[in-house]
Amino acid sequence: MKKIVVIGGGAAGMIAAITAADSAKVVLIEKNDRLGKKLFITGKGRCNLTNACEDSRFFNAVTTNSKFMYSAFYSFDNNMTMDFFEKAGLPLKVERGDRVFPVSDHSSDVIGVLKTLINRNPNIKLMLNTKVSGIMAEGNSVCGVSLDREKRSKYEGKADVRNEQEETMIACDAVILCTGGLSYQLTGSTGDGYQFAKDFGHTIVNTQPSLVPFNIKEHFCKELMGLSLKNVSFNIFSGKKKIFAEQGELLFTHFGISGPLVIKASAYIHRYLDKDITLYIDLKPALSVEELDSRIQKDFNKYINKNFNNALGDLLPQKLITPVIERSGIDLFKKVHSISREERLRLVQVIKEFKLTFAGLRDFDKAIITKGGVNVKEINPSTMESKLLSGLYFAGEIIDVDALTGGFNLQIAWSTGRLAGICAAENP
Ligand SMILES: Cc1cc2nc3c(=O)[nH]c(=O)nc-3n(C[C@H](O)[C@H](O)[C@H](O)COP(=O)(O)OP(=O)(O)OC[C@H]3O[C@@H](n4cnc5c(N)ncnc54)[C@H](O)[C@@H]3O)c2cc1C
């Protein structure tokens, strides 16, 4: 029987270990004191573990290297994933946007079924509190992993613990590298695997925080903190090129903007980050310029003898009135009846094109995923095996593949983990 080491006990590592153990001996190594630390915080603690969409929507949601995912996805797609978890004793439900959650709404239950499958399997040895410090090769093939002595203090629930506590390396026939990316480093994803891959000549595509809020230069964001704008249109330009335009919900925060629209937009702007980026919010996307103008005229007639700052309450959220007025250039206390047509049209333009100054993405500690990673050109998409080192396999976020929110990133981890597990165990 082949012996396989799986490095990293996150979503990808756990499924890879469970799969490989069908026909091989597996050692699953995790540096934390428990499995699935990141999985625990997914979906706000509810774990949106996949998406029950059609295949084409899955591939559209994969924003980087979707073609690389064909074999992995078709060998273990979203339906098979749901089937796997339900058969393992986890009832699931489908919510808005086809997002799939455990019926219990507890991510701990997702981790629970995976842990049970791992602990019950005599072919899997689990090593917690154990940090891998490198991968070893003989000629052009993997032959083992080296362990970091200090971290290697505790083993969980398996036999012959005492002998192995002195180990500094583990010999094996194949390694599945599932160390994740760089986001939320407290969960253990500190990018160790990138260096292991580099040691054997792999290139790492520039890693950047993604699915992440934006920093904004304007100080008024702080005053607008907590204001959520529903059904606004968010438009992003690089020079004259429109790089994102969508309608939805946007949230002001103390540092800038967040919410579903912004998180989604962050997946599309990485290659423009070194260029000029301009952000516009259309605060009234349902109204054309003419329609908005006549709506404002109606409000102005209603508040004809009021000051300008008291005439916009029907149209805009209270907190937004001051920044809109400031941008319109119209005096706050000007009587509504004396506002000129030209001034009114300027107001219309401010509302249709409310401009914000982009000041960069938030850091990895606020990013749902890492964009970039091990170059897919150096991985065989049908097996997940390295093209540079025989016996080295990759799965999960460490690979340069990523997707939008909605359960798609975990599906990438399940699909690639499953395929790597099968191939690492079965390939001669
Ligand atoms: C706040 C948040 C919410 C999210 N919500 C969702 C969601 O609802 N749905 C969704 O699809 N995606 C979600 N994601 C993304 C998803 O969690 C990740 O894409 C996915 O967990 C990646 O799995 P992975 O196994 O590749 O990596 P990870 O889960 O990061 O696991 C890697 C593991 O490797 C271990 N490790 C690292 N280096 C070593 C080493 N040297 N030795 C031993 N062990 C090591 C780490 O400790 C870690 O446990 C969310 C992410 C975040 C941060």
The ligand as a Gaussian input file, in Angstrom:
#p B3LYP/6-31G(d) Opt

LIG

0 1
 C      -14.064000      34.587000       6.976000
 C      -14.117000      33.596000       5.849000
 C      -15.336000      33.096000       5.436000
 C      -15.403000      32.205000       4.368000
 N      -16.610000      31.699000       4.028000
 C      -16.689000      30.833000       2.989000
 C      -17.925000      30.218000       2.662000
 O      -18.935000      30.359000       3.370000
 N      -17.970000      29.425000       1.540000
 C      -16.849000      29.190000       0.765000
 O      -16.950000      28.489000      -0.233000
 N      -15.650000      29.705000       1.106000
 C      -15.535000      30.499000       2.204000
 N      -14.312000      30.999000       2.563000
 C      -13.107000      30.564000       1.803000
 C      -12.707000      29.128000       2.238000
 O      -12.737000      29.072000       3.635000
 C      -11.314000      28.755000       1.746000
 O      -11.229000      28.954000       0.357000
 C      -11.019000      27.286000       2.074000
 O      -11.148000      27.061000       3.460000
 C       -9.634000      26.878000       1.625000
 O       -9.399000      25.570000       2.086000
 P       -7.922000      24.967000       2.097000
 O       -8.057000      23.613000       2.723000
 O       -7.301000      25.094000       0.790000
 O       -7.077000      25.914000       3.076000
 P       -7.262000      26.221000       4.637000
 O       -8.654000      26.046000       5.070000
 O       -6.611000      27.538000       4.848000
 O       -6.414000      25.071000       5.352000
 C       -5.008000      25.036000       5.302000
 C       -4.536000      24.300000       6.553000
 O       -3.143000      24.008000       6.424000
 C       -2.533000      24.160000       7.695000
 N       -1.110000      24.382000       7.484000
 C       -0.533000      25.457000       6.869000
 N        0.805000      25.325000       6.855000
 C        1.100000      24.142000       7.484000
 C        2.309000      23.455000       7.792000
 N        3.520000      23.968000       7.474000
 N        2.241000      22.259000       8.443000
 C        1.030000      21.736000       8.796000
 N       -0.147000      22.362000       8.551000
 C       -0.117000      23.542000       7.880000
 C       -3.252000      25.349000       8.290000
 O       -3.122000      25.412000       9.692000
 C       -4.683000      25.127000       7.814000
 O       -5.454000      24.411000       8.759000
 C      -14.218000      31.848000       3.660000
 C      -12.989000      32.337000       4.094000
 C      -12.926000      33.195000       5.175000
 C      -11.588000      33.708000       5.631000

